[in-house]
Amino acid sequence: MAGGGKRPAAAAAAAAAAAAAAAAATIPAAAAAAGESAGSNAEAKREDSAEASYDGSGSSSSSNSSSSSSSRVTRDDLQQHTRLQQQQQQQQQQQQQQQQGPLDDGVEFPSLEEQNRQLQEARASLQQQHERKRQQQQQQQQQQKLQQQQLQQQQQQQEAEEAAADAEDLDSADDACCR
């Protein structure tokens, strides 16, 4: 779709790209937060293991499991965030396809400017056709008038010839009578 037909799709694609960029920007922040959380958990783990080795109570294994569980939650959060992003992108793609609908079948549609130009060309062509028809009708009418005038002239000539012949006949008859 060159032009107008592609504008909604291009806008939707730009919105999808912006959303993806915003989401991508949040991933490093989440990863940094996860790193800080993992770092503080590692410090807590070291402190717990130091206390456990000092006490000898064996509590280091329990702190170890709590530390790994909190970093697992952070990884789970990142995975869930990634899944949500993918779902959002899929939804945006589906919305784009629905907006484009059956028009997006590989056929390119002209822009509004192109459609307007084509419409003006069609109007001009139609006006030219009407003008040609009008001129043809005028020519036909003129030809009919000429034919009628020619017929009238022929009739007038015949009448004149007949009148002349009658006049000659009368003159001949007069001459014959008078002799």
C-alpha positions in Angstrom: 0.0 0.0 0.0 1.7 3.1 -1.1 0.4 6.2 0.6 -3.0 6.5 2.4 -3.8 2.8 2.6 -0.6 2.2 4.5 -0.9 5.1 7.0 -2.9 3.3 9.7 -0.6 0.3 9.4 2.5 2.5 9.5 1.1 4.3 12.6 0.3 1.0 14.3 3.8 -0.3 13.4 5.4 2.8 14.8 3.3 2.5 18.0 4.4 -1.2 18.3 8.0 -0.3 17.8 7.7 2.4 20.5 6.1 0.0 22.9 8.8 -2.6 22.2 11.5 0.0 22.7 9.9 1.2 26.0 9.6 -2.4 27.1 13.2 -3.1 26.1 14.3 -0.1 28.2 12.6 -1.6 31.2 14.4 -5.0 30.9 17.8 -3.6 31.8 16.3 -1.7 34.7 14.7 -4.9 35.9 17.9 -6.9 35.3 19.8 -4.2 37.3 17.3 -4.5 40.1 17.6 -8.2 39.9 21.4 -7.9 40.1 21.1 -5.6 43.1 18.7 -8.0 44.7 21.0 -10.9 43.9 24.0 -8.9 45.1 22.3 -8.0 48.4 21.1 -11.6 48.7 24.7 -12.8 48.1 25.9 -10.5 50.9 23.1 -11.8 53.2 24.1 -15.3 52.2 27.7 -14.6 53.1 26.7 -13.1 56.4 24.4 -16.1 57.1 27.1 -18.6 56.1 29.6 -16.8 58.3 27.2 -16.9 61.2 26.4 -20.5 60.5 30.0 -21.5 60.4 30.6 -19.5 63.6 27.5 -21.0 65.4 27.9 -24.4 63.8 24.1 -24.6 63.8 23.7 -25.5 60.2 21.6 -22.6 59.4 23.6 -21.8 56.3 21.7 -24.3 54.2 18.4 -22.6 55.0 19.8 -19.2 54.2 21.2 -20.6 51.0 17.8 -21.8 49.9 16.1 -18.5 50.8 18.8 -16.6 48.8 18.4 -18.8 45.7 14.6 -18.6 46.0 14.7 -14.8 46.0 17.0 -14.8 42.9 14.7 -17.3 41.3 11.8 -15.0 41.9 13.7 -12.2 40.1 14.4 -14.5 37.1 10.7 -15.5 37.1 9.8 -11.9 37.1 12.0 -11.2 34.1 10.6 -14.2 32.3 7.1 -13.1 33.1 7.9 -9.6 31.9 9.3 -11.0 28.6 6.2 -13.1 28.1 4.0 -10.1 28.7 5.9 -8.1 26.2 5.6 -10.9 23.6 1.8 -11.1 24.3 1.5 -7.3 23.8 3.4 -7.5 20.6 1.2 -10.3 19.3 -1.9 -8.3 20.3 -0.6 -5.3 18.5 0.2 -7.3 15.4 -3.3 -8.9 15.5 -4.8 -5.4 15.9 -2.8 -4.2 12.9 -4.0 -7.1 10.8 -7.6 -6.5 11.9 -7.3 -2.8 11.0 -5.9 -3.7 7.6 -8.5 -6.4 7.3 -9.0 -8.0 3.9 -7.3 -5.1 2.2 -3.8 -6.4 3.1 -3.6 -9.2 0.5 -0.6 -7.9 -1.3 -2.6 -5.5 -3.4 -1.3 -1.9 -3.3 -4.0 0.7 -3.1 -3.5 4.3 -4.3 -3.1 7.1 -1.9 -5.9 9.7 -1.5 -3.9 12.1 -3.7 -3.6 9.5 -6.4 -7.3 8.6 -6.1 -8.2 12.3 -6.4 -6.0 12.6 -9.5 -7.5 9.5 -11.1 -11.0 10.9 -10.3 -10.2 14.2 -11.9 -8.8 12.4 -15.0 -12.0 10.3 -15.2 -14.1 13.5 -15.0 -12.1 15.2 -17.6 -12.4 12.2 -19.9 -16.2 12.1 -19.3 -16.5 15.8 -20.1 -14.5 15.2 -23.4 -16.8 12.4 -24.3 -19.9 14.6 -23.7 -18.3 17.4 -25.7 -17.6 15.0 -28.6 -21.2 13.7 -28.6 -22.5 17.3 -28.5 -20.3 18.2 -31.5 -21.4 15.1 -33.4 -25.0 15.9 -32.7 -24.5 19.5 -33.9 -22.8 18.2 -37.1 -25.6 15.8 -37.7 -28.2 18.6 -37.3 -26.2 20.8 -39.6 -26.0 18.0 -42.2 -29.7 17.4 -41.9 -30.4 21.2 -42.4 -28.1 21.1 -45.5 -29.9 18.1 -46.9 -33.3 19.8 -46.3 -32.0 23.0 -48.0 -30.7 20.9 -50.9 -34.1 19.2 -51.2 -35.8 22.6 -51.1 -33.5 23.9 -53.8 -34.1 20.8 -55.9 -37.9 21.2 -55.5 -37.6 24.9 -56.3 -35.5 24.1 -59.4 -38.0 21.5 -60.5 -40.9 23.9 -59.9 -39.0 26.6 -61.8 -38.3 24.2 -64.7 -41.9 23.0 -64.8 -43.1 26.6 -64.7 -40.6 27.5 -67.5 -41.8 24.4 -69.5 -45.4 25.5 -68.9 -44.6 29.0 -70.0 -43.0 27.7 -73.2 -46.0 25.5 -73.8 -48.3 28.5 -73.4 -46.1 30.6 -75.7 -46.2 27.8 -78.2 -49.9 27.5 -77.9 -50.3 31.2 -78.3 -48.1 31.3 -81.3 -50.0 28.5 -82.9 -53.3 30.2 -82.2 -52.2 33.5 -83.4 -51.0 32.3 -86.8 
